[in-house]
Amino acid sequence: MIDPSKRIADGFATISLVTRDGEVIDGTKLRETSEELTLRLSSGEIRKVAQKEIQKQSTNSVSAMPPMGEVLTLFEIRDLLAYLGTLK
């Protein structure tokens, strides 16, 4: 929560693609097969891209989640962690 880019959980990394026609597509990988890659774009749109159309693919090392220390106070973070601890 404090530094979400330190370790990005599986399924939450943002992928950047460059297609053969030069289009840049950023999104979260939902599914990958030998035929196509399915991404959820930041708009919420689901986009399928044929593997043969992908020229370049990279994983971004910065989390899309903002550091909670910039959004919540230390007391709010403490309270949130205490609440999450009760959900076990």
C-alpha positions as CSV (number, residue, x, y, z in Angstrom):
1,M,0.0,0.0,0.0
2,I,2.8,2.4,0.9
3,D,5.0,1.6,-2.2
4,P,2.9,-0.4,-4.7
5,S,5.6,-0.4,-7.3
6,K,8.0,-2.2,-5.0
7,R,6.3,-5.6,-5.8
8,I,3.4,-5.6,-8.3
9,A,1.1,-8.6,-7.7
10,D,0.5,-11.0,-10.6
11,G,-2.3,-9.9,-12.7
12,F,-1.9,-6.2,-11.9
13,A,1.1,-5.2,-14.0
14,T,0.5,-2.9,-16.9
15,I,1.6,-4.2,-20.3
16,S,2.5,-1.9,-23.2
17,L,2.2,-3.2,-26.7
18,V,3.3,-1.7,-30.0
19,T,1.5,-3.2,-33.0
20,R,2.9,-3.7,-36.4
21,D,1.0,-0.6,-37.6
22,G,2.6,1.5,-34.8
23,E,-0.4,1.6,-32.4
24,V,0.6,1.8,-28.7
25,I,-1.8,-0.1,-26.4
26,D,-1.5,-0.1,-22.6
27,G,-3.5,-2.3,-20.3
28,T,-3.7,-5.1,-17.8
29,K,-3.3,-8.6,-19.2
30,L,-6.4,-10.7,-18.7
31,R,-5.5,-13.7,-20.8
32,E,-2.9,-14.8,-23.2
33,T,-3.0,-17.7,-25.7
34,S,-0.7,-18.6,-28.6
35,E,-3.2,-16.8,-30.9
36,E,-4.1,-13.6,-29.0
37,L,-3.5,-11.4,-26.0
38,T,-6.5,-9.9,-24.1
39,L,-6.1,-6.7,-22.2
40,R,-8.3,-4.5,-20.0
41,L,-7.6,-0.9,-21.0
42,S,-7.7,1.9,-18.4
43,S,-11.1,2.9,-19.8
44,G,-12.4,-0.5,-18.9
45,E,-12.6,-1.6,-22.5
46,I,-11.6,-5.2,-23.2
47,R,-9.2,-5.4,-26.2
48,K,-8.0,-8.5,-28.0
49,V,-4.8,-8.3,-30.0
50,A,-3.6,-11.0,-32.3
51,Q,-0.1,-12.2,-31.3
52,K,1.0,-11.9,-35.0
53,E,0.2,-8.2,-34.8
54,I,2.4,-7.5,-31.8
55,Q,5.7,-6.0,-32.7
56,K,6.9,-5.2,-29.2
57,Q,5.7,-6.0,-25.7
58,S,6.9,-4.8,-22.3
59,T,5.8,-4.8,-18.7
60,N,5.8,-1.5,-16.9
61,S,7.6,-1.4,-13.6
62,V,5.4,1.3,-12.1
63,S,2.1,0.3,-10.5
64,A,-1.1,2.0,-11.6
65,M,-2.1,2.2,-7.9
66,P,-1.0,5.4,-6.3
67,P,1.1,5.2,-3.1
68,M,-1.4,5.4,-0.3
69,G,0.9,7.6,1.7
70,E,0.0,10.3,-0.8
71,V,-3.7,9.7,-0.5
72,L,-4.3,8.7,3.2
73,T,-2.9,10.0,6.4
74,L,-0.8,7.7,8.7
75,F,-3.9,7.3,11.0
76,E,-6.1,6.3,8.0
77,I,-3.5,3.8,6.9
78,R,-3.4,2.4,10.4
79,D,-7.2,2.1,10.6
80,L,-7.4,0.5,7.2
81,L,-4.8,-2.1,8.1
82,A,-6.6,-2.8,11.4
83,Y,-9.8,-3.3,9.5
84,L,-8.2,-5.6,6.9
85,G,-6.8,-7.6,9.8
86,T,-10.3,-8.4,11.0
87,L,-11.3,-10.0,7.7
88,K,-9.2,-13.1,8.1
